[in-house]
Amino acid sequence: MMEHETPKARYEASDNLRQSFLARCEQYAYWTIPSKFPRNYNTDSDDMRFDFQTTGARCTNNLMNKVMLALFAPSRPFFKPTLSVEDSDTLREEQGIDAAAQATIMTEIAKRSMRTLELMGARNVLIETIAQLIITGNALIEFDRHRKKFTLHTVRKYVTERNCDGDIIRFCLREDSKLEQMPQRVQDIYRRAHPQAKGNIKVTLYTEWRFEDEVWRLEQSIDQYPCTPENPPQYKDDAFPFRVLTWSLAPGRNYGTGLVEEAQGSFHGLSTLESAIVPGLTEMCRIVHFLNPASPTDATEFEQALSGSVLPGIGDDVFTPDMGGKSRDYATVAAKITEYRQDLSAMFLMATSMVRSAERVTAEEIRMIANELETALGGVYSRIS
């Protein structure tokens, strides 16, 4: 297979077309929570860039927790299993399970699903997924059935292709790792081309999935070397272990739009004004004295004098300019900052009813939160759920 036919080549071709999109996502994270989508692959040894304002972080955390509570409340099942009329009749006629017993069974299934979700530790991954959707508008969730584990991939790690209806027809996932951490069959393929390769070298596995003939088909390469299994797995859509999620998807686009992008005007204005007002406020805090050069008062003695000291001179010889008078110029700026904050608070539902911090939140409260999200966010809640 020629190099231009490998998943790596197709990934790089798609990735080159979306660099401006990734740069915008980095900017959206900078306004809110930079660690969710850092610039230039920041590591623990790098300095993370932060904005002058924290309104973005508070807005994102508030909405993230509200969506999480509405979808996966700790005190109630996150879905309600039901039986079709045919299945219900079969259970009643063949096994003698009446309607009340069937309802009890469905309730127990829902409770077991909730306990399983907790044991899997999926809550942390799910809340991070919601954060990615709010900030970048995109997220990819993978469920490993063998390890019973959810994994989140940010939009930096995968490329997508959609048809004219907005349905995913292809996506390619990029995973960077050490060679020794790759599956053995992948290591063997790489070492055929590089016999002297050490286990600690960095390699990249490209995993591409295509939806063809109503099934998902797999193709892989380790760097530019094809490594698709001899009998690659195939999945029907309802059993596929990957889910490509978007916050809001515009027609004709391969990637979604997050709420931060929809509010970028307010974020940009707030960030600009906050960064401009900080140096001005610092300048207002400066205390500088002017000394009449004809005064008998010595400038050094005046600077070093303690409180209560007596120095020769006349009171008018020393003048302290009123730097605080500049505050009048900042009144308009402060008013505009308040306006931006109010706009963002409304968009991110910070001005609405607060969620009780309690171990048990009633089902009615959850329904109220869900209705609020659905109404304010224009159907986003239904699409995510």
Buried (B, 14 or more C-beta within 10 A) or exposed (E): EEEEEBBBBBBBEBBEEBEEBBEBBBBBBBBBBBEBBBBEEBEEEEEEEEBEBEBBBBBBBBBBEBBBBBBBBBBBBBEEEEBEEEEBEEBBEEEEBEEEEBEEBBEEBBEEBBEEBEEBEBBEBBBBBBBBBBBBBBBBBBBEEEEEEBBBBBBBEBBBBBEEEBEBEBBBBBBEEEBEEBEEEBBEBBEEEEEEBEEEEEBBBBBBBBBEEEBBBBBBBBBBBBBBEEEEEBBEEEEBBBEBBBBBBEEEBBBBBBBBBBBBEBBEBBBEBBEEBEEEEEEBEEEEEEBEEEBEBBEEEBEEEEEEEEEEBEEEBBEEEEEEEEEEEBEEBEEEBEEBBEBBBBBBBBEBEEBEEEEEBEEEBBEBBBEBBBEBBEEBBEBBB
